[in-house]
Amino acid sequence: MEFKNLKVETTNRIAVVTINRPEALNALNEQTLDELQSFFSDANDNDGVQVVIVTGSGKKAFVAGADIVAMQQLTALEARKFSRLGHQLMRSIETCAKPVIAAVNGFALGGGCELALSCDIRIASENARFSQPEVNLGVIPGFGGTQRLSRLIGKGRALELLFTGDMIDAAEAYQMALVNRVVPQEKLLETAVEMATKIVNKGPYAVRQVKEAVRTGLEMDLDKANQYETEMFGLCFASLDQKEGMLAFLEKRPAVFVGQ
Ligand code: HXC
């Protein structure tokens, strides 16, 4: 696929998608949202991709937010449409059958923080900065920030960030469990690829089911969620990967998974 605002490189079934609008610190306009949506629709079904890494171009910004130039003149209905477009994308990432790692290489503000929140795992470089600064602009987050931030780091800490618009550094983000790891910038992609490589070598069917069980289970009460896990565990035994994984263990050799 050809994109104007994205660069995509796939190696060893790991796709690295780089948001590439350096002149606007990789801000998300409609075209970029559309391109990301197309990318994730393809990645979801493409057996050649098992893990996705999302990052921003340059050393300064992951994504500095939704594009303020594009938003400034929107009518209420247009703003609602723009928000919906972003929500659809964030949900596609969250429900993508493949793990998605955000490699946050700098500013992750507003829509950029929301993009990182919709990913499964966040690795930040030491210079990464996070905020939901929408109140500075007289608006609220519109790509899920009020929902996913509070679910990830808790209501009190989320509301503090959402009320004040304060920018936090990578160390503070780590303390709040907003990010999984903090690494020097020159190690960021390498760390993300290392983690992705570990995941790629596991049973792809099981990895998919883990993501589905955690995401869906968190939206249910515990009894239903445990029942759901039980059903999904049972389903694993209909897969070739289960047969191969357990046989390989007993034969003391590495498993060769087929993802089915
Ligand atoms: C459009 C942006 C942008 C954005 C930066 N730029 N952020 N353009 N939308 N979100 C542009 C600047 O206008 C500037 O263009 C160029 O990128 C470089 O940015 P500078 O401001 O000159 O850099 P610096 O002084 O280093 O400051 C970096 C910054 C600052 C702290 C990240 O740019 C900033 O505060 N940006 C806005 C962050 C923000 O409020 N994001 C949330 C948006 S609301 P020129 O042409 O002047 O060189 C949001 C809502 C999501 O995301 C939900 C929508 C439904």
Residues whose N, C-alpha, C, O or C-beta is under 5 A from the ligand:
A	BS01	HXC	E23 A24 L25 A27 A64 G65 A66 D67 I68 V69 F82 S83 F107 L109 G110 G111 P133 I140 P141 G142 F143
